[in-house]
């Protein structure tokens, strides 16, 4: 009999990845400092488009913490993009021009994921600190801290303006990134199949992060190269996701002419391909037309097309989808023979091999 698998948190793997993430995190801090300097300079010169919407932020020295918060948000989005790209490269067959071993891609994906979570947390903590500093409601210290905590960390707590939706999106992204990203270190307890099934949903964290930035990100209020660049960066993500759906790295996930393939798998793959191709066409349309529904200079802000209620409903659907994925994996593990049973056509081809 083999040695039983370790249960609970895999501290050895987590410590190893944290050590390996030090150069990655250092690079992220350097990028954050550069973004902060850029944002600060634009505020001091009056070029920041954010000042047209929130002119009180023009005092860069007084609101330096807010601009540092925004810098961490931008670097978090960049690292989210990097780790998403690495994850898609690792989970698909990958283009042949990438001269990197799968094991190294996976290590880079894990370290950039840890850095992304840390950057997201720093973004939120700095916003929390700025909310405490600028609270002018006449509350005591405890009241100011509690009010800032509710506005920053309680989903639905921020109740004014665009932030009703934007901050809710950011909190959903942060709170989903932690379990979906760290579940890898509990895979001995959860099981490899369950971990893979749940981890696939982490792409939703990236979508929420981009959506949050488009709504609330500094210097993307209006049309211009920051917003256009943000849209353009979504094309390679969508392209790799499409390639991953068409040709996953794991043979058991491929749709084959021979072998057992359920109708559910075909329908899920078809739905994924349809959504991904639709997203790619939408991004191309935005890049060509320059219109994405955002603000325009000199125009009145349009009412929110998405309400917090819609986001909560979407979260409920997401939770159901995750629960169904977990149930499917558990059922397959309880009936391993039935779940891996080959099709009749496979039996008819005696001696054939994949």
C-alpha positions as CSV (number, residue, x, y, z in Angstrom):
1,X,0.0,0.0,0.0
2,X,1.2,3.5,-0.8
3,X,1.7,6.3,1.6
4,X,-1.5,8.2,2.2
5,X,-1.6,11.7,0.7
6,X,-1.0,14.6,3.0
7,X,-4.1,16.4,4.0
8,X,-4.8,20.1,4.4
9,X,-2.5,22.9,3.2
10,X,0.6,21.9,1.3
11,X,3.0,24.2,3.2
12,X,6.1,22.9,1.5
13,X,4.8,23.8,-2.0
14,X,3.4,27.2,-0.8
15,X,6.7,28.2,0.8
16,X,8.6,27.1,-2.3
17,X,6.3,29.2,-4.6
18,X,6.5,32.2,-2.2
19,X,10.3,32.1,-2.4
20,X,10.2,31.7,-6.2
21,X,7.8,34.7,-6.4
22,X,10.2,37.1,-4.7
23,X,11.8,38.3,-8.1
24,X,8.4,38.4,-9.6
25,X,6.9,40.5,-6.8
26,X,10.0,42.8,-6.8
27,X,9.4,43.4,-10.5
28,X,5.7,44.2,-9.7
29,X,6.7,46.7,-7.1
30,X,9.1,48.4,-9.6
31,X,6.3,48.6,-12.2
32,X,3.9,49.9,-9.5
33,X,6.4,52.7,-8.6
34,X,6.7,53.6,-12.3
35,X,3.0,53.8,-12.7
36,X,2.6,55.9,-9.6
37,X,5.2,58.3,-10.9
38,X,3.4,58.5,-14.2
39,X,0.0,59.1,-12.5
40,X,1.4,61.6,-10.1
41,X,3.1,63.6,-12.9
42,X,-0.2,63.7,-15.0
43,X,-2.1,65.0,-12.0
44,X,0.5,67.7,-11.3
45,X,0.4,68.8,-14.9
46,X,-3.4,68.7,-15.1
47,X,-3.4,66.1,-17.9
48,X,-5.2,63.3,-15.9
49,X,-8.6,62.6,-17.4
50,X,-9.8,61.6,-13.9
51,X,-9.6,65.3,-12.8
52,X,-12.5,66.1,-15.2
53,X,-14.7,63.8,-13.2
54,X,-13.2,64.2,-9.7
55,X,-11.4,67.7,-9.7
56,X,-10.8,67.5,-5.9
57,X,-8.0,64.9,-6.6
58,X,-5.9,67.6,-8.3
59,X,-3.8,68.0,-5.2
60,X,-1.4,65.2,-5.9
61,X,0.5,65.6,-2.6
62,X,-2.7,65.5,-0.5
63,X,-4.1,62.5,-2.3
64,X,-0.9,60.6,-2.9
65,X,-2.3,57.5,-1.2
66,X,-5.2,57.4,-3.6
67,X,-2.9,57.6,-6.6
68,X,-0.7,54.8,-5.1
69,X,-3.8,52.7,-4.7
70,X,-4.5,53.2,-8.4
71,X,-1.0,52.3,-9.3
72,X,-1.3,49.0,-7.4
73,X,-4.6,48.4,-9.2
74,X,-2.9,48.9,-12.6
75,X,0.0,46.6,-11.8
76,X,-2.5,44.0,-10.4
77,X,-4.3,44.0,-13.7
78,X,-1.1,43.6,-15.6
79,X,-0.1,40.7,-13.5
80,X,-3.6,39.2,-13.8
81,X,-3.1,39.4,-17.5
82,X,0.3,37.7,-17.3
83,X,-0.9,34.9,-15.0
84,X,-4.0,34.3,-17.2
85,X,-1.8,34.1,-20.3
86,X,0.6,31.7,-18.6
87,X,-2.3,29.5,-17.3
88,X,-3.8,29.3,-20.8
89,X,-0.5,28.4,-22.3
90,X,0.0,25.7,-19.7
91,X,-3.5,24.2,-20.0
92,X,-3.5,24.1,-23.8
93,X,-1.2,22.3,-26.2
94,X,0.6,25.7,-26.6
95,X,2.1,27.2,-29.7
96,X,5.3,25.5,-30.8
97,X,7.2,28.8,-30.8
98,X,7.2,29.0,-27.0
99,X,10.5,27.4,-26.0
100,X,9.5,26.8,-22.4
101,X,8.9,23.5,-20.6
102,X,5.4,22.9,-19.3
103,X,6.7,22.6,-15.7
104,X,8.3,26.0,-15.9
105,X,5.2,27.6,-17.4
106,X,3.2,26.1,-14.5
107,X,5.7,27.5,-11.9
108,X,5.5,30.9,-13.5
109,X,1.7,30.7,-13.5
110,X,1.7,29.9,-9.8
111,X,4.2,32.6,-8.8
112,X,2.5,35.3,-10.9
113,X,-0.9,34.2,-9.4
114,X,0.5,34.8,-5.8
115,X,1.8,38.2,-6.9
116,X,-1.5,39.1,-8.4
117,X,-3.4,38.3,-5.2
118,X,-0.9,40.4,-3.2
119,X,-1.2,43.3,-5.6
120,X,-5.0,43.2,-5.5
121,X,-4.9,43.1,-1.7
122,X,-2.6,46.1,-1.6
123,X,-4.9,48.0,-4.0
124,X,-7.8,47.4,-1.6
125,X,-5.9,48.1,1.6
126,X,-4.6,51.5,0.3
127,X,-8.1,52.4,-0.8
128,X,-9.3,51.5,2.8
129,X,-6.6,53.7,4.3
130,X,-7.4,56.6,2.0
131,X,-11.1,56.3,3.0
132,X,-10.2,56.5,6.7
133,X,-8.0,59.6,6.1
134,X,-10.6,61.5,4.0
135,X,-13.6,60.6,6.1
136,X,-15.2,63.9,7.1
137,X,-18.5,62.7,8.6
138,X,-17.4,63.8,12.1
139,X,-17.1,60.2,13.4
140,X,-14.6,59.1,16.0
141,X,-11.6,57.0,15.0
142,X,-13.5,53.8,15.5
143,X,-16.4,55.1,13.4
144,X,-14.1,56.3,10.6
145,X,-12.4,52.9,10.5
146,X,-15.7,51.0,10.5
147,X,-17.2,53.2,7.8
148,X,-14.1,52.8,5.6
149,X,-14.1,49.1,6.2
150,X,-17.8,48.8,5.1
151,X,-17.2,50.9,2.0
152,X,-14.0,49.0,1.0
153,X,-14.4,45.4,2.0
154,X,-18.1,44.7,2.4
155,X,-19.8,43.8,-0.9
156,X,-22.5,46.3,-1.5
157,X,-21.3,48.6,1.2
158,X,-20.2,51.4,-1.2
159,X,-23.4,53.0,-2.1
160,X,-22.8,56.0,-4.4
161,X,-22.1,56.7,-8.0
162,X,-20.2,54.4,-10.3
163,X,-18.6,52.7,-7.3
164,X,-21.8,50.9,-6.5
165,X,-21.0,48.6,-9.3
166,X,-17.2,49.1,-9.9
167,X,-16.2,48.4,-6.3
168,X,-18.6,45.5,-6.1
169,X,-16.9,44.0,-9.2
170,X,-13.5,44.5,-7.6
171,X,-14.5,42.8,-4.4
172,X,-16.0,39.9,-6.3
173,X,-12.7,39.6,-8.1
174,X,-10.6,39.7,-4.9
175,X,-12.7,37.4,-2.9
176,X,-12.9,34.8,-5.7
177,X,-9.2,35.1,-6.5
178,X,-8.1,33.9,-3.1
179,X,-9.9,30.5,-3.0
180,X,-9.6,29.8,-6.7
181,X,-6.0,30.7,-6.8
182,X,-4.9,29.1,-3.5
183,X,-6.9,25.9,-4.0
184,X,-3.8,24.4,-5.7
185,X,-2.1,24.1,-2.3
186,X,-5.1,22.0,-1.0
187,X,-5.2,19.7,-3.9
188,X,-4.0,16.7,-1.8
189,X,-7.2,17.0,0.2
190,X,-9.5,18.2,-2.6
191,X,-8.1,15.8,-5.2
192,X,-6.5,16.7,-8.5
193,X,-9.6,16.3,-10.6
194,X,-11.7,18.5,-8.3
195,X,-8.9,21.2,-8.2
196,X,-8.7,21.3,-12.0
197,X,-12.5,21.5,-12.3
198,X,-12.8,24.4,-9.9
199,X,-9.6,26.2,-11.0
200,X,-11.0,26.6,-14.5
201,X,-13.4,29.1,-13.1
202,X,-10.6,31.5,-12.3
203,X,-10.9,33.1,-15.7
204,X,-14.0,34.8,-14.2
205,X,-11.7,36.7,-11.8
206,X,-9.8,38.1,-14.8
207,X,-13.0,39.2,-16.5
208,X,-14.2,40.9,-13.4
209,X,-10.8,42.6,-13.0
210,X,-10.9,44.1,-16.5
211,X,-14.6,45.1,-16.1
212,X,-13.7,46.8,-12.8
213,X,-10.9,48.8,-14.4
214,X,-12.9,49.9,-17.4
215,X,-15.6,51.3,-15.0
216,X,-13.4,52.9,-12.4
217,X,-9.7,52.8,-13.5
218,X,-7.7,56.0,-13.4
219,X,-7.1,57.6,-16.8
220,X,-9.5,55.3,-18.6
221,X,-12.5,57.5,-18.0
222,X,-12.4,58.7,-21.6
223,X,-11.3,57.4,-25.0
224,X,-7.5,57.4,-25.5
225,X,-4.6,55.0,-25.7
226,X,-4.9,53.6,-22.1
227,X,-8.4,52.4,-22.7
228,X,-7.7,51.3,-26.3
229,X,-4.6,49.4,-25.0
230,X,-6.7,47.7,-22.3
231,X,-9.1,46.5,-24.9
232,X,-6.3,45.4,-27.3
233,X,-4.7,43.2,-24.6
234,X,-7.9,41.1,-24.4
235,X,-7.3,39.7,-27.9
236,X,-4.4,37.4,-27.1
237,X,-6.3,36.2,-24.0
238,X,-9.4,35.4,-26.0
239,X,-7.2,33.8,-28.7
240,X,-5.4,31.5,-26.2
241,X,-8.7,30.6,-24.6
242,X,-10.1,29.7,-27.9
243,X,-7.0,27.6,-28.7
244,X,-7.3,25.9,-25.2
245,X,-10.9,25.0,-25.8
246,X,-10.0,23.6,-29.3
247,X,-6.9,21.7,-28.2
248,X,-6.5,21.2,-24.4
249,X,-3.2,19.8,-23.1
250,X,-4.9,16.9,-21.3
251,X,-5.9,14.1,-23.7
252,X,-8.9,13.3,-21.6
253,X,-10.4,16.7,-22.3
254,X,-10.2,16.5,-26.0
255,X,-13.3,15.8,-28.2
256,X,-12.3,12.6,-30.0
257,X,-14.0,10.5,-32.7
258,X,-13.2,7.4,-30.6
259,X,-13.5,7.1,-26.9
260,X,-16.2,8.1,-24.5
261,X,-17.5,11.7,-24.9
262,X,-20.7,12.7,-23.3
263,X,-23.3,15.0,-24.8
264,X,-22.7,17.3,-21.9
265,X,-19.0,17.7,-22.7
266,X,-19.8,18.5,-26.3
267,X,-22.5,21.1,-25.3
268,X,-20.1,22.7,-22.7
269,X,-17.3,22.9,-25.2
270,X,-19.7,24.4,-27.9
271,X,-20.9,27.0,-25.4
272,X,-17.4,28.0,-24.4
273,X,-16.4,28.3,-28.0
274,X,-19.4,30.5,-28.8
275,X,-18.9,32.8,-25.9
276,X,-15.1,33.1,-26.6
277,X,-15.6,33.9,-30.3
278,X,-18.4,36.4,-29.4
279,X,-16.0,38.1,-27.0
280,X,-13.3,38.3,-29.6
281,X,-15.7,39.8,-32.1
282,X,-16.8,42.4,-29.5
283,X,-13.2,43.4,-28.8
284,X,-12.4,43.8,-32.5
285,X,-15.6,45.9,-32.9
286,X,-14.5,48.1,-30.0
287,X,-11.0,48.6,-31.4
288,X,-12.4,49.5,-34.9
289,X,-15.2,51.8,-33.8
290,X,-13.5,53.2,-30.6
291,X,-16.8,52.9,-28.8
292,X,-17.3,50.7,-25.8
293,X,-20.1,52.4,-23.9
294,X,-17.7,54.4,-21.6
295,X,-17.7,58.1,-20.9
296,X,-17.1,60.7,-23.6
297,X,-15.4,64.1,-22.9
298,X,-17.9,66.9,-22.4
299,X,-20.9,64.5,-22.2
300,X,-23.1,63.6,-19.3
301,X,-22.4,60.3,-17.6
302,X,-24.8,57.6,-18.8
303,X,-26.8,55.8,-16.1
304,X,-25.5,52.4,-15.0
305,X,-26.5,49.7,-17.5
306,X,-25.7,47.0,-14.9
307,X,-27.0,47.2,-11.4
308,X,-25.7,45.6,-8.2
309,X,-28.7,43.3,-8.2
310,X,-27.7,42.0,-11.6
311,X,-24.2,41.3,-10.3
312,X,-25.5,39.4,-7.3
313,X,-27.7,37.4,-9.6
314,X,-24.6,36.6,-11.7
315,X,-22.7,35.6,-8.6
316,X,-25.5,33.2,-7.7
317,X,-25.3,31.6,-11.2
318,X,-21.6,31.4,-10.9
319,X,-21.9,29.6,-7.5
320,X,-24.4,27.1,-9.0
321,X,-22.0,26.4,-11.9
322,X,-19.1,25.7,-9.5
323,X,-21.4,23.5,-7.4
324,X,-22.4,21.5,-10.5
325,X,-18.8,21.1,-11.5
326,X,-17.9,19.8,-8.1
327,X,-20.9,17.4,-8.1
328,X,-19.9,16.1,-11.6
329,X,-16.3,15.4,-10.4
330,X,-17.5,13.7,-7.2
331,X,-19.9,11.5,-9.2
332,X,-17.2,10.5,-11.6
333,X,-14.9,9.6,-8.8
334,X,-17.6,7.4,-7.2
335,X,-18.2,5.6,-10.5
336,X,-14.8,5.5,-12.1
337,X,-15.6,2.6,-14.4
338,X,-18.8,4.1,-15.8
339,X,-17.2,7.6,-16.3
340,X,-14.3,6.1,-18.3
341,X,-16.3,3.6,-20.2
342,X,-15.4,3.7,-23.9
343,X,-18.0,4.1,-26.6
344,X,-19.3,1.3,-28.8
345,X,-17.3,2.7,-31.8
346,X,-14.1,2.4,-29.7
347,X,-14.8,-1.3,-29.0
348,X,-15.4,-2.0,-32.7
349,X,-11.9,-0.8,-33.5
350,X,-9.9,-3.6,-32.0
351,X,-6.2,-3.0,-31.6
352,X,-6.5,0.7,-32.4
353,X,-4.5,3.2,-30.3
354,X,-4.8,7.0,-29.8
